[in-house]
Amino acid sequence: MSQRKIETVAILGASPKPDRFAYRALEMLRRHGHRAIPVNPAFPEILGETCYASIADIAEPIDTVTI
């Protein structure tokens, strides 16, 4: 049985507002076992995750980007 790789997803335009799609996407990705990284220069963190000012600031490899 092979172990599933955790996919790392950067969410550009992430938002702390629950009515925004980017917020719901962050929640859903985390719920399904993905490493979701919020990217938005306006916020220091979202849902307890460090929020990066730009994708270039993320030091780890990114598998997918969502906008």
mmCIF file of the N, C-alpha and C atoms, coordinates in Angstrom:
data_MODEL
# 
_entry.id   MODEL 
# 
loop_
_atom_site.group_PDB 
_atom_site.id 
_atom_site.type_symbol 
_atom_site.label_atom_id 
_atom_site.label_alt_id 
_atom_site.label_comp_id 
_atom_site.label_asym_id 
_atom_site.label_entity_id 
_atom_site.label_seq_id 
_atom_site.pdbx_PDB_ins_code 
_atom_site.Cartn_x 
_atom_site.Cartn_y 
_atom_site.Cartn_z 
_atom_site.occupancy 
_atom_site.B_iso_or_equiv 
_atom_site.pdbx_formal_charge 
_atom_site.auth_seq_id 
_atom_site.auth_comp_id 
_atom_site.auth_asym_id 
_atom_site.auth_atom_id 
_atom_site.pdbx_PDB_model_num 
ATOM 1   N N  . MET A 1 1  ? 0.848   -1.173 0.000  1.00 0.00 ? 1  MET A N  1 
ATOM 2   C CA . MET A 1 1  ? 0.000   0.000  0.000  1.00 0.00 ? 1  MET A CA 1 
ATOM 3   C C  . MET A 1 1  ? 0.901   1.247  0.000  1.00 0.00 ? 1  MET A C  1 
ATOM 4   N N  . SER A 1 2  ? 0.728   2.127  -0.953 1.00 0.00 ? 2  SER A N  1 
ATOM 5   C CA . SER A 1 2  ? 1.559   3.322  -1.055 1.00 0.00 ? 2  SER A CA 1 
ATOM 6   C C  . SER A 1 2  ? 0.989   4.445  -0.196 1.00 0.00 ? 2  SER A C  1 
ATOM 7   N N  . GLN A 1 3  ? 1.903   5.265  0.297  1.00 0.00 ? 3  GLN A N  1 
ATOM 8   C CA . GLN A 1 3  ? 1.501   6.402  1.119  1.00 0.00 ? 3  GLN A CA 1 
ATOM 9   C C  . GLN A 1 3  ? 1.197   7.591  0.209  1.00 0.00 ? 3  GLN A C  1 
ATOM 10  N N  . ARG A 1 4  ? 0.098   8.268  0.457  1.00 0.00 ? 4  ARG A N  1 
ATOM 11  C CA . ARG A 1 4  ? -0.314  9.406  -0.356 1.00 0.00 ? 4  ARG A CA 1 
ATOM 12  C C  . ARG A 1 4  ? 0.528   10.626 -0.006 1.00 0.00 ? 4  ARG A C  1 
ATOM 13  N N  . LYS A 1 5  ? 1.033   11.309 -1.041 1.00 0.00 ? 5  LYS A N  1 
ATOM 14  C CA . LYS A 1 5  ? 1.820   12.530 -0.851 1.00 0.00 ? 5  LYS A CA 1 
ATOM 15  C C  . LYS A 1 5  ? 0.878   13.684 -0.509 1.00 0.00 ? 5  LYS A C  1 
ATOM 16  N N  . ILE A 1 6  ? 1.259   14.469 0.472  1.00 0.00 ? 6  ILE A N  1 
ATOM 17  C CA . ILE A 1 6  ? 0.479   15.658 0.818  1.00 0.00 ? 6  ILE A CA 1 
ATOM 18  C C  . ILE A 1 6  ? 0.800   16.739 -0.205 1.00 0.00 ? 6  ILE A C  1 
ATOM 19  N N  . GLU A 1 7  ? -0.212  17.203 -0.904 1.00 0.00 ? 7  GLU A N  1 
ATOM 20  C CA . GLU A 1 7  ? -0.029  18.253 -1.904 1.00 0.00 ? 7  GLU A CA 1 
ATOM 21  C C  . GLU A 1 7  ? -0.012  19.613 -1.222 1.00 0.00 ? 7  GLU A C  1 
ATOM 22  N N  . THR A 1 8  ? 0.931   20.458 -1.632 1.00 0.00 ? 8  THR A N  1 
ATOM 23  C CA . THR A 1 8  ? 1.031   21.816 -1.107 1.00 0.00 ? 8  THR A CA 1 
ATOM 24  C C  . THR A 1 8  ? 0.414   22.773 -2.116 1.00 0.00 ? 8  THR A C  1 
ATOM 25  N N  . VAL A 1 9  ? -0.568  23.539 -1.646 1.00 0.00 ? 9  VAL A N  1 
ATOM 26  C CA . VAL A 1 9  ? -1.320  24.448 -2.506 1.00 0.00 ? 9  VAL A CA 1 
ATOM 27  C C  . VAL A 1 9  ? -1.186  25.874 -1.991 1.00 0.00 ? 9  VAL A C  1 
ATOM 28  N N  . ALA A 1 10 ? -0.745  26.784 -2.848 1.00 0.00 ? 10 ALA A N  1 
ATOM 29  C CA . ALA A 1 10 ? -0.704  28.206 -2.505 1.00 0.00 ? 10 ALA A CA 1 
ATOM 30  C C  . ALA A 1 10 ? -2.021  28.827 -2.956 1.00 0.00 ? 10 ALA A C  1 
ATOM 31  N N  . ILE A 1 11 ? -2.647  29.590 -2.083 1.00 0.00 ? 11 ILE A N  1 
ATOM 32  C CA . ILE A 1 11 ? -3.925  30.234 -2.396 1.00 0.00 ? 11 ILE A CA 1 
ATOM 33  C C  . ILE A 1 11 ? -3.685  31.728 -2.528 1.00 0.00 ? 11 ILE A C  1 
ATOM 34  N N  . LEU A 1 12 ? -3.589  32.205 -3.768 1.00 0.00 ? 12 LEU A N  1 
ATOM 35  C CA . LEU A 1 12 ? -3.358  33.620 -4.032 1.00 0.00 ? 12 LEU A CA 1 
ATOM 36  C C  . LEU A 1 12 ? -4.632  34.406 -3.757 1.00 0.00 ? 12 LEU A C  1 
ATOM 37  N N  . GLY A 1 13 ? -4.502  35.501 -3.050 1.00 0.00 ? 13 GLY A N  1 
ATOM 38  C CA . GLY A 1 13 ? -5.673  36.310 -2.713 1.00 0.00 ? 13 GLY A CA 1 
ATOM 39  C C  . GLY A 1 13 ? -6.464  35.730 -1.562 1.00 0.00 ? 13 GLY A C  1 
ATOM 40  N N  . ALA A 1 14 ? -5.816  34.932 -0.729 1.00 0.00 ? 14 ALA A N  1 
ATOM 41  C CA . ALA A 1 14 ? -6.497  34.330 0.421  1.00 0.00 ? 14 ALA A CA 1 
ATOM 42  C C  . ALA A 1 14 ? -7.145  35.419 1.271  1.00 0.00 ? 14 ALA A C  1 
ATOM 43  N N  . SER A 1 15 ? -8.241  35.059 1.930  1.00 0.00 ? 15 SER A N  1 
ATOM 44  C CA . SER A 1 15 ? -8.999  36.037 2.694  1.00 0.00 ? 15 SER A CA 1 
ATOM 45  C C  . SER A 1 15 ? -9.426  35.467 4.041  1.00 0.00 ? 15 SER A C  1 
ATOM 46  N N  . PRO A 1 16 ? -9.449  36.301 5.095  1.00 0.00 ? 16 PRO A N  1 
ATOM 47  C CA . PRO A 1 16 ? -9.952  35.863 6.386  1.00 0.00 ? 16 PRO A CA 1 
ATOM 48  C C  . PRO A 1 16 ? -11.477 35.974 6.492  1.00 0.00 ? 16 PRO A C  1 
ATOM 49  N N  . LYS A 1 17 ? -12.125 36.400 5.418  1.00 0.00 ? 17 LYS A N  1 
ATOM 50  C CA . LYS A 1 17 ? -13.581 36.590 5.426  1.00 0.00 ? 17 LYS A CA 1 
ATOM 51  C C  . LYS A 1 17 ? -14.270 35.292 5.005  1.00 0.00 ? 17 LYS A C  1 
ATOM 52  N N  . PRO A 1 18 ? -15.061 34.688 5.919  1.00 0.00 ? 18 PRO A N  1 
ATOM 53  C CA . PRO A 1 18 ? -15.688 33.392 5.644  1.00 0.00 ? 18 PRO A CA 1 
ATOM 54  C C  . PRO A 1 18 ? -16.614 33.357 4.426  1.00 0.00 ? 18 PRO A C  1 
ATOM 55  N N  . ASP A 1 19 ? -17.113 34.511 3.975  1.00 0.00 ? 19 ASP A N  1 
ATOM 56  C CA . ASP A 1 19 ? -18.010 34.529 2.823  1.00 0.00 ? 19 ASP A CA 1 
ATOM 57  C C  . ASP A 1 19 ? -17.250 34.516 1.485  1.00 0.00 ? 19 ASP A C  1 
ATOM 58  N N  . ARG A 1 20 ? -15.923 34.587 1.517  1.00 0.00 ? 20 ARG A N  1 
ATOM 59  C CA . ARG A 1 20 ? -15.117 34.599 0.291  1.00 0.00 ? 20 ARG A CA 1 
ATOM 60  C C  . ARG A 1 20 ? -14.738 33.182 -0.126 1.00 0.00 ? 20 ARG A C  1 
ATOM 61  N N  . PHE A 1 21 ? -14.690 32.942 -1.431 1.00 0.00 ? 21 PHE A N  1 
ATOM 62  C CA . PHE A 1 21 ? -14.312 31.636 -1.943 1.00 0.00 ? 21 PHE A CA 1 
ATOM 63  C C  . PHE A 1 21 ? -12.916 31.238 -1.473 1.00 0.00 ? 21 PHE A C  1 
ATOM 64  N N  . ALA A 1 22 ? -11.980 32.178 -1.449 1.00 0.00 ? 22 ALA A N  1 
ATOM 65  C CA . ALA A 1 22 ? -10.599 31.861 -1.064 1.00 0.00 ? 22 ALA A CA 1 
ATOM 66  C C  . ALA A 1 22 ? -10.522 31.342 0.374  1.00 0.00 ? 22 ALA A C  1 
ATOM 67  N N  . TYR A 1 23 ? -11.375 31.841 1.248  1.00 0.00 ? 23 TYR A N  1 
ATOM 68  C CA . TYR A 1 23 ? -11.428 31.350 2.625  1.00 0.00 ? 23 TYR A CA 1 
ATOM 69  C C  . TYR A 1 23 ? -11.972 29.924 2.650  1.00 0.00 ? 23 TYR A C  1 
ATOM 70  N N  . ARG A 1 24 ? -13.073 29.707 1.932  1.00 0.00 ? 24 ARG A N  1 
ATOM 71  C CA . ARG A 1 24 ? -13.684 28.373 1.887  1.00 0.00 ? 24 ARG A CA 1 
ATOM 72  C C  . ARG A 1 24 ? -12.740 27.365 1.234  1.00 0.00 ? 24 ARG A C  1 
ATOM 73  N N  . ALA A 1 25 ? -11.984 27.793 0.220  1.00 0.00 ? 25 ALA A N  1 
ATOM 74  C CA . ALA A 1 25 ? -11.024 26.905 -0.437 1.00 0.00 ? 25 ALA A CA 1 
ATOM 75  C C  . ALA A 1 25 ? -9.927  26.496 0.547  1.00 0.00 ? 25 ALA A C  1 
ATOM 76  N N  . LEU A 1 26 ? -9.439  27.433 1.329  1.00 0.00 ? 26 LEU A N  1 
ATOM 77  C CA . LEU A 1 26 ? -8.411  27.138 2.328  1.00 0.00 ? 26 LEU A CA 1 
ATOM 78  C C  . LEU A 1 26 ? -8.929  26.111 3.332  1.00 0.00 ? 26 LEU A C  1 
ATOM 79  N N  . GLU A 1 27 ? -10.136 26.317 3.822  1.00 0.00 ? 27 GLU A N  1 
ATOM 80  C CA . GLU A 1 27 ? -10.749 25.363 4.762  1.00 0.00 ? 27 GLU A CA 1 
ATOM 81  C C  . GLU A 1 27 ? -10.896 23.980 4.136  1.00 0.00 ? 27 GLU A C  1 
ATOM 82  N N  . MET A 1 28 ? -11.426 23.933 2.924  1.00 0.00 ? 28 MET A N  1 
ATOM 83  C CA . MET A 1 28 ? -11.685 22.658 2.255  1.00 0.00 ? 28 MET A CA 1 
ATOM 84  C C  . MET A 1 28 ? -10.386 21.891 1.978  1.00 0.00 ? 28 MET A C  1 
ATOM 85  N N  . LEU A 1 29 ? -9.371  22.594 1.488  1.00 0.00 ? 29 LEU A N  1 
ATOM 86  C CA . LEU A 1 29 ? -8.102  21.935 1.197  1.00 0.00 ? 29 LEU A CA 1 
ATOM 87  C C  . LEU A 1 29 ? -7.499  21.348 2.468  1.00 0.00 ? 29 LEU A C  1 
ATOM 88  N N  . ARG A 1 30 ? -7.536  22.087 3.548  1.00 0.00 ? 30 ARG A N  1 
ATOM 89  C CA . ARG A 1 30 ? -7.020  21.586 4.827  1.00 0.00 ? 30 ARG A CA 1 
ATOM 90  C C  . ARG A 1 30 ? -7.818  20.382 5.295  1.00 0.00 ? 30 ARG A C  1 
ATOM 91  N N  . ARG A 1 31 ? -9.120  20.449 5.169  1.00 0.00 ? 31 ARG A N  1 
ATOM 92  C CA . ARG A 1 31 ? -9.993  19.359 5.602  1.00 0.00 ? 31 ARG A CA 1 
ATOM 93  C C  . ARG A 1 31 ? -9.692  18.071 4.836  1.00 0.00 ? 31 ARG A C  1 
ATOM 94  N N  . HIS A 1 32 ? -9.273  18.217 3.584  1.00 0.00 ? 32 HIS A N  1 
ATOM 95  C CA . HIS A 1 32 ? -8.977  17.053 2.748  1.00 0.00 ? 32 HIS A CA 1 
ATOM 96  C C  . HIS A 1 32 ? -7.508  16.650 2.796  1.00 0.00 ? 32 HIS A C  1 
ATOM 97  N N  . GLY A 1 33 ? -6.762  17.187 3.763  1.00 0.00 ? 33 GLY A N  1 
ATOM 98  C CA . GLY A 1 33 ? -5.402  16.744 4.008  1.00 0.00 ? 33 GLY A CA 1 
ATOM 99  C C  . GLY A 1 33 ? -4.309  17.423 3.216  1.00 0.00 ? 33 GLY A C  1 
ATOM 100 N N  . HIS A 1 34 ? -4.624  18.505 2.530  1.00 0.00 ? 34 HIS A N  1 
ATOM 101 C CA . HIS A 1 34 ? -3.609  19.239 1.775  1.00 0.00 ? 34 HIS A CA 1 
ATOM 102 C C  . HIS A 1 34 ? -2.926  20.268 2.668  1.00 0.00 ? 34 HIS A C  1 
ATOM 103 N N  . ARG A 1 35 ? -1.737  20.660 2.289  1.00 0.00 ? 35 ARG A N  1 
ATOM 104 C CA . ARG A 1 35 ? -1.024  21.757 2.951  1.00 0.00 ? 35 ARG A CA 1 
ATOM 105 C C  . ARG A 1 35 ? -1.405  23.013 2.192  1.00 0.00 ? 35 ARG A C  1 
ATOM 106 N N  . ALA A 1 36 ? -2.273  23.837 2.760  1.00 0.00 ? 36 ALA A N  1 
ATOM 107 C CA . ALA A 1 36 ? -2.757  25.047 2.101  1.00 0.00 ? 36 ALA A CA 1 
ATOM 108 C C  . ALA A 1 36 ? -2.035  26.262 2.670  1.00 0.00 ? 36 ALA A C  1 
ATOM 109 N N  . ILE A 1 37 ? -1.434  27.046 1.787  1.00 0.00 ? 37 ILE A N  1 
ATOM 110 C CA . ILE A 1 37 ? -0.652  28.212 2.209  1.00 0.00 ? 37 ILE A CA 1 
ATOM 111 C C  . ILE A 1 37 ? -1.317  29.480 1.673  1.00 0.00 ? 37 ILE A C  1 
ATOM 112 N N  . PRO A 1 38 ? -1.822  30.342 2.560  1.00 0.00 ? 38 PRO A N  1 
ATOM 113 C CA . PRO A 1 38 ? -2.444  31.582 2.105  1.00 0.00 ? 38 PRO A CA 1 
ATOM 114 C C  . PRO A 1 38 ? -1.402  32.603 1.641  1.00 0.00 ? 38 PRO A C  1 
ATOM 115 N N  . VAL A 1 39 ? -1.749  33.323 0.570  1.00 0.00 ? 39 VAL A N  1 
ATOM 116 C CA . VAL A 1 39 ? -0.874  34.363 0.021  1.00 0.00 ? 39 VAL A CA 1 
ATOM 117 C C  . VAL A 1 39 ? -1.702  35.632 -0.170 1.00 0.00 ? 39 VAL A C  1 
ATOM 118 N N  . ASN A 1 40 ? -1.380  36.658 0.623  1.00 0.00 ? 40 ASN A N  1 
ATOM 119 C CA . ASN A 1 40 ? -2.045  37.948 0.518  1.00 0.00 ? 40 ASN A CA 1 
ATOM 120 C C  . ASN A 1 40 ? -1.256  38.930 1.384  1.00 0.00 ? 40 ASN A C  1 
ATOM 121 N N  . PRO A 1 41 ? -0.700  39.979 0.800  1.00 0.00 ? 41 PRO A N  1 
ATOM 122 C CA . PRO A 1 41 ? 0.135   40.899 1.581  1.00 0.00 ? 41 PRO A CA 1 
ATOM 123 C C  . PRO A 1 41 ? -0.628  41.689 2.648  1.00 0.00 ? 41 PRO A C  1 
ATOM 124 N N  . ALA A 1 42 ? -1.942  41.655 2.622  1.00 0.00 ? 42 ALA A N  1 
ATOM 125 C CA . ALA A 1 42 ? -2.739  42.451 3.556  1.00 0.00 ? 42 ALA A CA 1 
ATOM 126 C C  . ALA A 1 42 ? -2.920  41.797 4.927  1.00 0.00 ? 42 ALA A C  1 
ATOM 127 N N  . PHE A 1 43 ? -2.563  40.509 5.060  1.00 0.00 ? 43 PHE A N  1 
ATOM 128 C CA . PHE A 1 43 ? -2.841  39.799 6.311  1.00 0.00 ? 43 PHE A CA 1 
ATOM 129 C C  . PHE A 1 43 ? -1.620  39.026 6.799  1.00 0.00 ? 43 PHE A C  1 
ATOM 130 N N  . PRO A 1 44 ? -1.346  39.046 8.110  1.00 0.00 ? 44 PRO A N  1 
ATOM 131 C CA . PRO A 1 44 ? -0.208  38.283 8.646  1.00 0.00 ? 44 PRO A CA 1 
ATOM 132 C C  . PRO A 1 44 ? -0.501  36.790 8.765  1.00 0.00 ? 44 PRO A C  1 
ATOM 133 N N  . GLU A 1 45 ? -1.776  36.437 8.986  1.00 0.00 ? 45 GLU A N  1 
ATOM 134 C CA . GLU A 1 45 ? -2.166  35.029 9.054  1.00 0.00 ? 45 GLU A CA 1 
ATOM 135 C C  . GLU A 1 45 ? -3.647  34.868 8.762  1.00 0.00 ? 45 GLU A C  1 
ATOM 136 N N  . ILE A 1 46 ? -4.000  33.676 8.306  1.00 0.00 ? 46 ILE A N  1 
ATOM 137 C CA . ILE A 1 46 ? -5.397  33.325 8.043  1.00 0.00 ? 46 ILE A CA 1 
ATOM 138 C C  . ILE A 1 46 ? -5.599  31.897 8.526  1.00 0.00 ? 46 ILE A C  1 
ATOM 139 N N  . LEU A 1 47 ? -6.622  31.693 9.323  1.00 0.00 ? 47 LEU A N  1 
ATOM 140 C CA . LEU A 1 47 ? -6.937  30.389 9.904  1.00 0.00 ? 47 LEU A CA 1 
ATOM 141 C C  . LEU A 1 47 ? -5.729  29.766 10.608 1.00 0.00 ? 47 LEU A C  1 
ATOM 142 N N  . GLY A 1 48 ? -4.941  30.611 11.265 1.00 0.00 ? 48 GLY A N  1 
ATOM 143 C CA . GLY A 1 48 ? -3.787  30.126 12.003 1.00 0.00 ? 48 GLY A CA 1 
ATOM 144 C C  . GLY A 1 48 ? -2.566  29.809 11.156 1.00 0.00 ? 48 GLY A C  1 
ATOM 145 N N  . GLU A 1 49 ? -2.652  30.014 9.849  1.00 0.00 ? 49 GLU A N  1 
ATOM 146 C CA . GLU A 1 49 ? -1.528  29.772 8.939  1.00 0.00 ? 49 GLU A CA 1 
ATOM 147 C C  . GLU A 1 49 ? -0.842  31.102 8.627  1.00 0.00 ? 49 GLU A C  1 
ATOM 148 N N  . THR A 1 50 ? 0.483   31.093 8.584  1.00 0.00 ? 50 THR A N  1 
ATOM 149 C CA . THR A 1 50 ? 1.214   32.284 8.152  1.00 0.00 ? 50 THR A CA 1 
ATOM 150 C C  . THR A 1 50 ? 0.772   32.648 6.753  1.00 0.00 ? 50 THR A C  1 
ATOM 151 N N  . CYS A 1 51 ? 0.451   33.908 6.546  1.00 0.00 ? 51 CYS A N  1 
ATOM 152 C CA . CYS A 1 51 ? 0.019   34.389 5.238  1.00 0.00 ? 51 CYS A CA 1 
ATOM 153 C C  . CYS A 1 51 ? 1.203   35.129 4.611  1.00 0.00 ? 51 CYS A C  1 
ATOM 154 N N  . TYR A 1 52 ? 1.624   34.691 3.447  1.00 0.00 ? 52 TYR A N  1 
ATOM 155 C CA . TYR A 1 52 ? 2.784   35.275 2.774  1.00 0.00 ? 52 TYR A CA 1 
ATOM 156 C C  . TYR A 1 52 ? 2.382   36.430 1.881  1.00 0.00 ? 52 TYR A C  1 
ATOM 157 N N  . ALA A 1 53 ? 3.269   37.397 1.746  1.00 0.00 ? 53 ALA A N  1 
ATOM 158 C CA . ALA A 1 53 ? 2.997   38.573 0.920  1.00 0.00 ? 53 ALA A CA 1 
ATOM 159 C C  . ALA A 1 53 ? 2.997   38.236 -0.565 1.00 0.00 ? 53 ALA A C  1 
ATOM 160 N N  . SER A 1 54 ? 3.832   37.269 -0.956 1.00 0.00 ? 54 SER A N  1 
ATOM 161 C CA . SER A 1 54 ? 3.868   36.847 -2.362 1.00 0.00 ? 54 SER A CA 1 
ATOM 162 C C  . SER A 1 54 ? 4.275   35.386 -2.430 1.00 0.00 ? 54 SER A C  1 
ATOM 163 N N  . ILE A 1 55 ? 4.012   34.774 -3.545 1.00 0.00 ? 55 ILE A N  1 
ATOM 164 C CA . ILE A 1 55 ? 4.364   33.366 -3.729 1.00 0.00 ? 55 ILE A CA 1 
ATOM 165 C C  . ILE A 1 55 ? 5.883   33.183 -3.673 1.00 0.00 ? 55 ILE A C  1 
ATOM 166 N N  . ALA A 1 56 ? 6.620   34.207 -4.059 1.00 0.00 ? 56 ALA A N  1 
ATOM 167 C CA . ALA A 1 56 ? 8.088   34.140 -4.029 1.00 0.00 ? 56 ALA A CA 1 
ATOM 168 C C  . ALA A 1 56 ? 8.623   34.045 -2.599 1.00 0.00 ? 56 ALA A C  1 
ATOM 169 N N  . ASP A 1 57 ? 7.838   34.439 -1.609 1.00 0.00 ? 57 ASP A N  1 
ATOM 170 C CA . ASP A 1 57 ? 8.261   34.392 -0.211 1.00 0.00 ? 57 ASP A CA 1 
ATOM 171 C C  . ASP A 1 57 ? 8.139   33.000 0.414  1.00 0.00 ? 57 ASP A C  1 
ATOM 172 N N  . ILE A 1 58 ? 7.479   32.086 -0.267 1.00 0.00 ? 58 ILE A N  1 
ATOM 173 C CA . ILE A 1 58 ? 7.275   30.734 0.259  1.00 0.00 ? 58 ILE A CA 1 
ATOM 174 C C  . ILE A 1 58 ? 8.526   29.906 -0.022 1.00 0.00 ? 58 ILE A C  1 
ATOM 175 N N  . ALA A 1 59 ? 9.152   29.394 1.025  1.00 0.00 ? 59 ALA A N  1 
ATOM 176 C CA . ALA A 1 59 ? 10.415  28.681 0.889  1.00 0.00 ? 59 ALA A CA 1 
ATOM 177 C C  . ALA A 1 59 ? 10.266  27.226 0.463  1.00 0.00 ? 59 ALA A C  1 
ATOM 178 N N  . GLU A 1 60 ? 9.094   26.635 0.682  1.00 0.00 ? 60 GLU A N  1 
ATOM 179 C CA . GLU A 1 60 ? 8.914   25.225 0.344  1.00 0.00 ? 60 GLU A CA 1 
ATOM 180 C C  . GLU A 1 60 ? 8.355   25.052 -1.069 1.00 0.00 ? 60 GLU A C  1 
ATOM 181 N N  . PRO A 1 61 ? 8.528   23.886 -1.655 1.00 0.00 ? 61 PRO A N  1 
ATOM 182 C CA . PRO A 1 61 ? 7.998   23.638 -3.001 1.00 0.00 ? 61 PRO A CA 1 
ATOM 183 C C  . PRO A 1 61 ? 6.464   23.698 -3.008 1.00 0.00 ? 61 PRO A C  1 
ATOM 184 N N  . ILE A 1 62 ? 5.907   24.264 -4.060 1.00 0.00 ? 62 ILE A N  1 
ATOM 185 C CA . ILE A 1 62 ? 4.456   24.372 -4.230 1.00 0.00 ? 62 ILE A CA 1 
ATOM 186 C C  . ILE A 1 62 ? 4.042   23.429 -5.360 1.00 0.00 ? 62 ILE A C  1 
ATOM 187 N N  . ASP A 1 63 ? 3.021   22.618 -5.123 1.00 0.00 ? 63 ASP A N  1 
ATOM 188 C CA . ASP A 1 63 ? 2.520   21.708 -6.146 1.00 0.00 ? 63 ASP A CA 1 
ATOM 189 C C  . ASP A 1 63 ? 1.485   22.358 -7.046 1.00 0.00 ? 63 ASP A C  1 
ATOM 190 N N  . THR A 1 64 ? 0.633   23.179 -6.441 1.00 0.00 ? 64 THR A N  1 
ATOM 191 C CA . THR A 1 64 ? -0.475  23.794 -7.176 1.00 0.00 ? 64 THR A CA 1 
ATOM 192 C C  . THR A 1 64 ? -0.719  25.196 -6.654 1.00 0.00 ? 64 THR A C  1 
ATOM 193 N N  . VAL A 1 65 ? -1.197  26.076 -7.539 1.00 0.00 ? 65 VAL A N  1 
ATOM 194 C CA . VAL A 1 65 ? -1.586  27.421 -7.155 1.00 0.00 ? 65 VAL A CA 1 
ATOM 195 C C  . VAL A 1 65 ? -3.047  27.608 -7.538 1.00 0.00 ? 65 VAL A C  1 
ATOM 196 N N  . THR A 1 66 ? -3.822  28.164 -6.622 1.00 0.00 ? 66 THR A N  1 
ATOM 197 C CA . THR A 1 66 ? -5.213  28.496 -6.916 1.00 0.00 ? 66 THR A CA 1 
ATOM 198 C C  . THR A 1 66 ? -5.413  29.985 -6.697 1.00 0.00 ? 66 THR A C  1 
ATOM 199 N N  . ILE A 1 67 ? -6.270  30.573 -7.506 1.00 0.00 ? 67 ILE A N  1 
ATOM 200 C CA . ILE A 1 67 ? -6.528  32.010 -7.428 1.00 0.00 ? 67 ILE A CA 1 
ATOM 201 C C  . ILE A 1 67 ? -7.961  32.246 -7.023 1.00 0.00 ? 67 ILE A C  1 
# 
